[in-house]
Amino acid sequence: HVRTRYILAPAFDLQRALRQRLLGVKYWEKETEARKIMFAGYDSLEHSSWESIKEILTIKAKERQDAATAHDEELQRNEREDLQSDQERAIERHRERQMRRKRKLQQLKAEELPEEVAEKEAVDRLKKAKEDMERDVPYDELQSRLVARKELYDALENLSECAQKARAAREGKMTERAINKDAEAKTDELLMTKEGQKRLKYEVQVQYGQELLHKWSDGNRFQAALAPLFQPPDEEMVPLATTVAVAVVPQSSLAAAREAARTVILDEHREECREEAIEKLEQKKRDQIQQFAKMFEEFEGEYGTVNTKWERLWDNASYAKYWYNWESGATEWTRPAICHKCDEFIDPMDVKCFSCDAPRTRANMELYSGISAAQFKAKRMAEEEEDEDSVYTS
């Protein structure tokens, strides 16, 4: 045994060295324990080698199944965690959007002009007045209807004045933004293009040439003699001396000229933006005037003029609306066409008010029951033809 031990000593030394160098001694001790468990039956002579192999394969299959199950569970767990993370991120993004919207509203409210606040209050006042006018009231509350009518047109007139003041106040902000932020953005956008870089280069040469012209004109004799070389022959040409000077001087020497050149381009854009802003503001002013003229016309068509004697009332007995002239006592159970000029009743068959010769308004044309314009023209032509025939016969 001693001799055998010495004979196998190199093999054991090699085994020990391999264990130390490959994965470590603890790993191989662990594998040895696992091997004892797997080959326990074979080592104890309870199983044959084939039975031991089958047992090992069964153990390995179970280990693979357990690993696959653990892997699936890990995937499901990761999927749930990813889903939860996505939901949390979505909630956080929604919260951030809400906060940005809230800050934006607060900023807009802080920047809101007093005239704009008055305009909003005037709009709310007009809405309330319209609600009061649309309410059905009986004859006993006729006085409240007269008060509501006056309030309606006072609110409309107040809204018109507040809207004009708010528009005038916004004009200053829009013009200021146009000649500052909009012009700056337009200049930066231009300078990012080839055309803009070419324009900037030209302006830098012009500005630097002017700088050298003034500087050398006040310099020594040699500089004074060369100064005319920087004088441009016309407004749009750059002298050759200026082009050469710009090409050879360090870029740091062109900083002032470059800033002056950008200012020239910026001033042009400011003037363009100012003219565009003025044009847009004039168009908004015209649109506002047309809007309120149309609004006044619609109000007169829907509720009658501010001084009309006709009021829409409610009859509880017949459970229906009717129109009552509180000055003459006249009553109409269908909506009458009332002249917007003289406040007289227009017959449904009349094409205009024959009391003051005023044409029907758009609202009153909807209540017209007579012949159409084409029929009216055809009738007039037929009458003229009859007149001509009677003259010819006579």
Number of C-alpha atoms within 10 A of each C-alpha: 6 6 8 8 11 11 11 11 12 11 12 13 11 12 12 15 13 14 16 14 10 11 10 13 15 11 12 16 12 11 12 12 10 12 12 13 12 18 18 14 16 16 14 9 11 11 15 13 14 10 14 19 15 12 16 16 13 12 13 13 12 12 12 12 12 12 12 12 12 12 12 12 12 12 12 12 12 12 12 12 12 12 12 12 12 12 12 12 12 12 12 12 12 12 12 12 12 12 12 12 12 12 12 12 12 12 11 11 11 9 9 12 15 11 18 17 14 18 22 15 15 21 19 14 18 21 15 15 20 20 11 18 20 13 13 14 20 15 16 9 12 16 11 14 21 18 12 20 23 16 20 24 19 16 21 23 16 19 22 21 15 21 21 17 17 19 18 14 15 17 18 11 11 17 19 16 17 23 22 17 13 18 22 19 14 15 20 15 11 16 17 10 11 10 11 16 13 12 16 21 17 17 22 25 24 26 21 24 26 18 14 19 22 15 13 19 17 12 13 9 11 10 15 16 12 14 21 16 16 24 21 18 10 8 8 9 12 18 18 14 17 22 17 11 15 19 11 8 10 10 10 9 11 16 13 14 21 21 14 18 22 20 15 16 21 20 17 15 21 24 14 15 22 21 15 15 19 16 12 14 18 13 12 14 15 11 12 16 14 12 13 16 13 12 14 16 18 15 18 18 18 12 18 22 21 16 12 21 18 25 20 24 20 20 13 11 6 8 8 11 18 18 18 21 15 14 9 9 9 11 15 13 11 10 12 20 24 25 25 22 15 14 18 18 17 20 17 16 11 14 21 20 21 14 13 12 12 14 16 21 17 11 17 21 15 11 18 19 12 14 13 11 10 9 11 13 12 12 13 12 12 12 12 12 12 12 12 12 11 10 9 8 7 6
